[in-house]
Amino acid sequence: MMWICQTPNCGYIYSPAKGDKKGKILQGTPFEKLPEDWRCPICGASKKSFLPVE
């Protein structure tokens, strides 16, 4: 499952298959396992700003 940032003008999609190179998150890391202080690499929003997408 992928997760999308809901902040205005962002729309970054976190994909566990890709991880987050900027945030040093390894490929295969599920969203639920991201550190609580992880931020969107585009706008800096917290995990609470993300919603799951199919």
DAJO-V558929 format. One record per residue. N is the residue number from 1. PHI is phi in degrees with one decimal (NA if undefined). Layout:
BEGIN
N PHI
N PHI
END
This chain:
BEGIN
1 NA
2 -103.9
3 -129.8
4 -115.8
5 -74.6
6 -96.3
7 -73.6
8 -56.8
9 64.9
10 -115.3
11 81.1
12 -57.9
13 -111.1
14 -86.7
15 -114.2
16 -56.6
17 -64.3
18 -100.4
19 71.6
20 -143.8
21 -59.9
22 -60.6
23 -89.5
24 58.5
25 -99.8
26 -68.6
27 -56.9
28 88.2
29 -82.4
30 -65.4
31 -54.0
32 -63.3
33 -95.2
34 -65.4
35 -59.2
36 -61.5
37 -93.1
38 -64.0
39 -126.8
40 -57.6
41 -70.8
42 -94.3
43 -114.4
44 85.7
45 -68.6
46 -79.1
47 -58.9
48 -65.6
49 -87.3
50 -105.3
51 -125.6
52 -70.6
53 -129.2
54 -85.9
END
